[in-house]
């Protein structure tokens, strides 16, 4: 697979995700997100600065997972790239592309555990994102400073055996769906 395949794959997996979520009742969605949180509880425990994201549309919502660690950092898109800021959910405001993010004056922090959104992912942690490279650059910068555990959250329909990977693509350490947890390092 080549990098040229990424736009078509993004559309394919967005469509699959949208169709899957549209078929869920509100109760079924909550049950799946609760199952995801229960499965992830031992993986997210014990970190000092935990990061999450505000889901958009039919992305899996990290809210239930966050109850296990009280998210303290959220991403903000800046001219220099993606940065993480201490913020409460109630203080998030629409920012880049209408996605909720911390206000400009929120203190910048360095998370040691980070939930990561995605469009598609392999069991080995190769992640297909939105295509702007925000998370890949941010993860590379974070890992130059200190270790950070990364967990890609996905619906089961977003997991695939193979995705194109460029040199700058940073794989996640774990992939979690409501029914499966992959320790990606063991599969690389």
WOWO-V843621 format. One record per pair of residues at least 4 apart in sequence whose C-alpha atoms are under 8 Angstrom apart, sorted by the first residue. I is the first residue (numbers start at 0). J is the second residue. If there is no record, write none. Layout:
BEGIN
{{I/J} {I/J}}
END
This chain:
BEGIN
{{0/4} {0/162} {0/163} {1/5} {1/163} {2/163} {2/164} {2/165} {4/8} {4/163} {5/9} {5/127} {5/163} {6/10} {7/11} {8/12} {9/13} {9/118} {9/119} {9/127} {9/128} {9/129} {10/14} {11/15} {12/16} {12/118} {12/119} {12/156} {12/157} {13/17} {13/118} {14/18} {15/19} {15/156} {15/157} {16/20} {16/57} {16/58} {16/154} {16/156} {16/157} {17/21} {17/57} {18/22} {19/23} {19/156} {20/28} {20/57} {23/27} {23/28} {24/28} {25/29} {26/30} {27/31} {28/32} {29/33} {30/34} {31/35} {31/177} {32/36} {32/59} {32/60} {32/61} {32/63} {32/64} {32/177} {33/37} {33/63} {33/64} {33/177} {34/38} {34/177} {34/178} {35/39} {35/64} {35/175} {35/176} {35/177} {35/178} {36/40} {36/63} {36/64} {36/65} {36/67} {36/177} {37/64} {38/175} {38/177} {38/179} {38/180} {39/43} {39/64} {39/175} {39/180} {40/44} {40/64} {40/67} {43/67} {43/68} {43/112} {44/67} {44/68} {46/111} {46/112} {47/110} {47/111} {48/70} {48/71} {48/72} {48/108} {48/109} {48/110} {48/111} {48/112} {49/68} {49/69} {49/70} {49/71} {49/72} {49/110} {49/111} {49/112} {49/113} {50/70} {50/71} {50/72} {50/73} {50/74} {50/83} {50/110} {50/111} {50/112} {50/113} {50/114} {51/61} {51/65} {51/70} {51/71} {51/72} {51/73} {51/74} {51/113} {51/114} {51/115} {52/61} {52/73} {52/74} {52/114} {52/115} {52/116} {53/60} {53/61} {53/73} {53/98} {53/99} {53/100} {54/58} {54/59} {54/60} {54/61} {54/98} {54/116} {55/98} {58/116} {58/153} {58/154} {59/152} {59/153} {59/154} {61/65} {61/114} {61/152} {62/66} {63/67} {64/68} {65/69} {65/70} {66/70} {70/87} {71/84} {71/85} {71/86} {71/87} {72/83} {72/84} {72/85} {72/86} {72/108} {72/110} {73/83} {73/84} {73/85} {73/86} {73/100} {73/101} {74/81} {74/82} {74/83} {74/84} {74/100} {74/101} {75/81} {75/82} {75/83} {75/84} {75/94} {75/95} {75/100} {75/101} {76/80} {76/81} {76/82} {76/94} {76/95} {76/133} {77/81} {77/82} {80/133} {80/136} {80/137} {81/133} {81/134} {81/136} {81/137} {82/107} {82/137} {83/107} {83/108} {83/109} {83/110} {84/101} {84/105} {84/106} {84/107} {84/108} {85/101} {85/105} {85/106} {85/107} {85/108} {86/90} {86/91} {86/101} {86/105} {86/106} {87/91} {90/101} {90/102} {91/99} {91/100} {91/101} {91/102} {92/98} {92/99} {92/100} {92/101} {92/102} {93/97} {93/98} {93/99} {93/100} {94/98} {94/99} {94/100} {95/99} {95/100} {101/105} {109/141} {110/147} {111/145} {111/146} {111/147} {111/148} {112/147} {112/148} {112/149} {112/150} {113/147} {113/148} {113/149} {113/150} {114/149} {114/150} {114/151} {114/152} {115/134} {115/149} {115/150} {115/151} {115/152} {115/171} {116/128} {116/151} {116/152} {116/153} {117/126} {117/127} {117/128} {117/129} {117/151} {117/152} {117/153} {118/126} {118/127} {118/128} {118/129} {118/153} {118/157} {119/126} {119/127} {119/128} {119/153} {119/157} {119/158} {119/159} {120/124} {120/125} {120/126} {120/127} {120/151} {120/153} {120/157} {120/158} {120/159} {120/162} {120/174} {121/125} {121/126} {121/158} {121/159} {121/160} {121/161} {121/162} {122/158} {122/159} {122/160} {122/174} {122/181} {122/182} {122/183} {122/186} {123/170} {123/181} {123/182} {123/183} {123/184} {123/185} {123/186} {123/187} {124/151} {124/170} {124/171} {124/172} {124/173} {124/174} {124/183} {124/184} {125/162} {125/164} {125/168} {125/169} {125/170} {125/171} {126/151} {126/162} {126/168} {126/169} {126/170} {126/171} {127/162} {128/132} {128/134} {132/136} {132/168} {133/137} {134/138} {135/139} {135/167} {135/168} {135/169} {136/140} {136/167} {137/141} {138/142} {138/169} {139/143} {139/169} {140/144} {141/145} {141/146} {141/147} {142/146} {142/147} {148/171} {148/172} {149/171} {149/172} {149/173} {150/171} {150/172} {150/173} {150/174} {150/175} {151/171} {151/172} {151/173} {151/174} {151/175} {152/174} {152/175} {152/176} {153/157} {153/158} {153/174} {153/175} {153/176} {153/177} {154/158} {154/176} {154/177} {155/176} {155/177} {155/178} {155/179} {164/168} {171/183} {172/182} {172/183} {172/184} {173/180} {173/181} {173/182} {173/183} {173/184} {174/180} {174/181} {174/182} {174/183} {175/179} {175/180} {175/181} {176/180} {182/186} {183/187}}
END
